[in-house]
């Protein structure tokens, strides 16, 4: 037994453990995408007073797997005038970055592929690189509509990344760390210790006046960052046929859609981690380490699922913005508001009570 345990502390054992964790997270995210797509379609059906997918499997549970089979057997068509290498590379960039971000997401206490001290910086860097997949895909298609959509997407994603960055700075100032495990641990205890309520118990509750709007800005900016309605101007079918991916089909289109859904789930998880305590319950619990990790996983999944539901509802009920409204909201409302919030939280940390 001791020899087996000592093996996992060697470089070879560490490598195998890391590969196993990566495979487990990847499989879990893939299965989550499959069933959350079905859930999204069911919510749309409910909003529009219809049944939604209900034929393939019991209650339509296997609909996403039927769609997967359809995509896999479709012919992969690459336009003659396209840059074939970049055309194939763009979806690979998008899906690699989407899954790479999950390496730093803390799912429960100690349940994390890589506990990076600058985990927030890593996530911000990886998510920012996602725009290159969109730009490369739009340009490589050699068609004016995908290229216009790629330009729109670049401007949109860069605009809202600035606001997301300032909102994240307010959280870092409250906690004093960029380690995601530390950010969650800082919110332990009752729910009023969550960062959305000031992150310091009753004495910090007045900071919720700042942090609740910051949470709302983060959520809305996440919609824009992932090109989700009402900010899906990069794929507005009424103006650009189908956006930057209009020339894609079969498995390449599947990779683009998969990366979008993985990013949405990841941002739902980040809202939970930054503002709502991550795996921490809204009340103190005293359990054994094994039970505490399982209990924490339950709360992490509940919070992530709730925010995914909010993403879905925004798509179902909010009409699409015009592009000038989108840019005005990002640069004239969210940017100044988040900048003032950074100054206010920094002043509180310097001059306020310890």
Secondary structure, DSSP 8 states (H G I E B T S, - for coil): -HHHHHHTTSHHHHHHHHHHHHHHHHHHHHHHHHHHHHHHHHHHHHHTTS--S-SSSGGGTTHHHHHHHHHHHS-----TTS-HHHHHHHHHHHHHHHHHGGGG---BTTB-S---TTHHHHHHHHHHHHHHHHHHHHHHTT-HHHHHHHHHHHHHHHHHHHHHHHHHHHHHHHHT---HHHHHHTT-SSGGGSGGGTSSSGGGGGGHHHHHHHHHHHHHHHHHHTT-TTS-GGG-HHHHTTGGGTT--HHHHHHHHHHHHHHHHHHHHHHHHHHS-TT--SS-----HHHHHHHHHHHHHHHHHHHHHHHHHHHHHS----HHHHHHIIIIIIHHHHHHHHHHHHHHHHHS--
